[in-house]
C-alpha cells in the first residue's frame, strides 16, 4: 500500500481560477472537452495521478490557455515539496 509521501506531488492545478476567469462551469467544460464531471473534479481538486495529453490538449483548446496556465510546480521556496 502506498504511503502519503509516495503519493505526494508538487503539481498545482489552477482549473478553478481559469474557469472563474472565463465564466464557465465545470459541467460546461466537461461537456466541451468530452470527459466526465467526476474526472475533471478529480483534476481540479489536485487528486489526479495522471492526465492524458489528449485531455490536456482539449482543456487548453476550450479554455484558450497553455498547459503552464493550468499546471504549475510548487517549489521548496513555496514551503512544499
Backbone as CSV, one residue per row, in Angstrom:
resi,resn,N_x,N_y,N_z,CA_x,CA_y,CA_z,C_x,C_y,C_z
1,UNK,0.843,-1.187,0.000,0.000,0.000,0.000,0.885,1.247,0.000
2,UNK,0.566,2.213,-0.839,1.386,3.420,-0.961,1.181,4.327,0.241
3,UNK,2.248,4.969,0.651,2.143,5.927,1.746,1.842,7.300,1.188
4,UNK,1.460,8.192,2.065,1.122,9.546,1.645,2.298,10.236,0.980
5,UNK,3.513,10.026,1.494,4.675,10.689,0.897,4.980,10.135,-0.486
6,UNK,4.703,8.848,-0.712,4.922,8.286,-2.035,3.922,8.865,-3.037
7,UNK,2.700,9.143,-2.585,1.665,9.670,-3.466,1.738,11.188,-3.606
8,UNK,2.478,11.846,-2.731,2.541,13.302,-2.753,3.220,13.786,-4.027
9,UNK,2.753,14.899,-4.515,3.369,15.512,-5.678,3.360,17.025,-5.478
10,UNK,4.079,17.717,-6.287,4.218,19.160,-6.127,3.527,19.920,-7.257
11,UNK,2.582,19.278,-7.946,1.887,19.934,-9.050,0.597,20.562,-8.543
12,UNK,0.397,21.822,-8.853,-0.839,22.521,-8.526,-1.661,22.697,-9.793
13,UNK,-2.964,22.544,-9.665,-3.885,22.689,-10.789,-4.685,23.964,-10.580
14,UNK,-4.726,24.806,-11.596,-5.381,26.113,-11.498,-6.696,26.155,-12.278
15,UNK,-7.384,25.027,-12.320,-8.612,24.928,-13.095,-9.701,25.850,-12.548
16,UNK,-9.848,25.928,-11.231,-10.853,26.827,-10.630,-10.663,28.256,-11.116
17,UNK,-9.436,28.725,-11.068,-9.137,30.102,-11.464,-9.457,30.324,-12.938
18,UNK,-9.054,29.391,-13.802,-9.310,29.541,-15.231,-10.803,29.518,-15.536
19,UNK,-11.547,28.645,-14.858,-12.997,28.600,-15.062,-13.647,29.903,-14.604
20,UNK,-13.232,30.391,-13.457,-13.774,31.649,-12.926,-13.508,32.807,-13.891
21,UNK,-12.276,32.884,-14.393,-11.910,33.961,-15.317,-12.727,33.917,-16.608
22,UNK,-13.150,32.717,-16.998,-13.875,32.567,-18.262,-15.381,32.457,-18.065
23,UNK,-15.836,32.531,-16.815,-17.258,32.446,-16.530,-17.856,31.119,-16.971
24,UNK,-17.114,30.043,-16.783,-17.519,28.727,-17.250,-17.657,27.788,-16.051
25,UNK,-18.615,26.873,-16.122,-18.777,25.884,-15.062,-17.963,24.636,-15.386
26,UNK,-17.730,23.842,-14.359,-17.031,22.578,-14.546,-17.837,21.667,-15.473
27,UNK,-19.152,21.667,-15.309,-20.026,20.835,-16.148,-19.932,21.248,-17.614
28,UNK,-19.897,22.557,-17.867,-19.778,23.036,-19.242,-18.433,22.631,-19.845
29,UNK,-17.370,22.790,-19.073,-16.049,22.394,-19.559,-16.013,20.897,-19.848
30,UNK,-16.563,20.099,-18.935,-16.566,18.644,-19.119,-17.274,18.268,-20.419
31,UNK,-18.417,18.887,-20.672,-19.173,18.590,-21.894,-18.382,18.989,-23.131
32,UNK,-17.742,20.136,-23.090,-16.994,20.619,-24.254,-15.705,19.836,-24.490
33,UNK,-15.101,19.335,-23.408,-13.859,18.559,-23.531,-14.167,17.107,-23.886
34,UNK,-15.314,16.615,-23.422,-15.682,15.231,-23.682,-15.224,14.277,-22.596
35,UNK,-15.190,14.754,-21.358,-14.857,13.915,-20.205,-15.955,14.081,-19.159
36,UNK,-15.930,13.242,-18.144,-16.962,13.330,-17.114,-16.664,14.448,-16.119
37,UNK,-17.731,14.919,-15.470,-17.559,15.906,-14.399,-16.667,15.341,-13.302
38,UNK,-16.839,14.053,-13.000,-16.055,13.413,-11.938,-14.569,13.483,-12.254
39,UNK,-14.193,13.149,-13.486,-12.772,13.186,-13.848,-12.208,14.596,-13.764
40,UNK,-12.965,15.583,-14.226,-12.481,16.966,-14.129,-12.422,17.420,-12.675
41,UNK,-13.356,16.987,-11.865,-13.351,17.345,-10.454,-12.119,16.777,-9.756
42,UNK,-11.761,15.551,-10.087,-10.549,14.940,-9.523,-9.323,15.762,-9.912
43,UNK,-9.267,16.186,-11.162,-8.159,17.035,-11.615,-8.180,18.370,-10.888
44,UNK,-9.338,19.007,-10.836,-9.488,20.327,-10.223,-9.064,20.322,-8.760
45,UNK,-9.360,19.231,-8.065,-9.054,19.148,-6.636,-7.647,18.633,-6.347
46,UNK,-6.844,18.455,-7.397,-5.455,18.059,-7.213,-5.266,16.598,-6.831
47,UNK,-6.278,15.773,-7.073,-6.179,14.364,-6.703,-5.846,13.465,-7.891
48,UNK,-5.725,14.026,-9.081,-5.421,13.220,-10.264,-3.990,12.711,-10.187
49,UNK,-3.803,11.475,-10.599,-2.461,10.891,-10.640,-1.865,11.015,-12.028
50,UNK,-2.705,11.305,-13.015,-2.239,11.414,-14.403,-3.286,12.176,-15.209
51,UNK,-2.868,12.673,-16.358,-3.783,13.291,-17.306,-3.295,12.935,-18.703
52,UNK,-4.201,12.530,-19.545,-3.841,12.213,-20.931,-3.524,13.512,-21.664
53,UNK,-2.541,13.444,-22.533,-2.207,14.626,-23.332,-3.381,15.054,-24.194
54,UNK,-4.181,14.106,-24.661,-5.348,14.479,-25.476,-6.350,15.273,-24.638
55,UNK,-6.531,14.885,-23.381,-7.439,15.621,-22.494,-6.858,16.991,-22.171
56,UNK,-5.569,17.040,-21.879,-4.909,18.319,-21.604,-5.021,19.245,-22.812
57,UNK,-4.840,18.691,-23.991,-4.956,19.486,-25.218,-6.347,20.073,-25.351
58,UNK,-7.389,19.240,-25.146,-8.772,19.718,-25.274,-9.094,20.776,-24.223
59,UNK,-8.640,20.572,-22.984,-8.883,21.576,-21.940,-8.255,22.899,-22.344
60,UNK,-7.019,22.847,-22.832,-6.331,24.078,-23.247,-7.027,24.728,-24.441
61,UNK,-7.519,23.930,-25.372,-8.249,24.489,-26.516,-9.520,25.184,-26.061
62,UNK,-10.292,24.512,-25.216,-11.567,25.065,-24.762,-11.349,26.313,-23.898
63,UNK,-10.353,26.285,-23.031,-10.098,27.423,-22.146,-9.181,28.468,-22.777
64,UNK,-8.710,28.198,-23.990,-7.794,29.099,-24.690,-6.615,29.461,-23.789
65,UNK,-5.910,28.408,-23.347,-4.773,28.604,-22.448,-3.642,27.665,-22.829
66,UNK,-2.534,27.809,-22.165,-1.378,26.943,-22.324,-1.334,25.977,-21.133
67,UNK,-0.694,24.812,-21.276,-0.590,23.895,-20.141,-0.011,24.564,-18.888
68,UNK,0.918,25.473,-19.065,1.511,26.177,-17.929,0.546,27.118,-17.227
69,UNK,-0.560,27.483,-17.895,-1.598,28.274,-17.237,-2.437,27.395,-16.321
70,UNK,-2.525,26.125,-16.671,-3.352,25.165,-15.939,-2.578,24.486,-14.809
71,UNK,-1.290,24.217,-15.034,-0.477,23.465,-14.085,0.770,24.245,-13.698
72,UNK,1.154,24.127,-12.453,2.445,24.682,-12.013,3.034,23.753,-10.968
73,UNK,4.311,23.923,-10.680,5.009,23.096,-9.707,5.367,23.929,-8.490
74,UNK,4.943,23.444,-7.311,5.362,24.094,-6.070,6.835,23.802,-5.854
75,UNK,7.538,24.766,-5.310,8.952,24.575,-5.023,9.202,24.646,-3.531
76,UNK,10.404,24.322,-3.112,10.764,24.384,-1.707,10.562,25.807,-1.161
77,UNK,10.764,26.795,-2.004,10.568,28.185,-1.583,9.106,28.452,-1.249
78,UNK,8.186,27.673,-1.850,6.762,27.811,-1.585,6.373,27.112,-0.281
79,UNK,7.341,26.407,0.318,7.074,25.666,1.544,6.497,24.291,1.291
80,UNK,6.610,23.797,0.089,6.086,22.483,-0.285,7.181,21.702,-0.988
81,UNK,6.933,20.410,-1.229,7.945,19.585,-1.921,8.285,20.103,-3.290
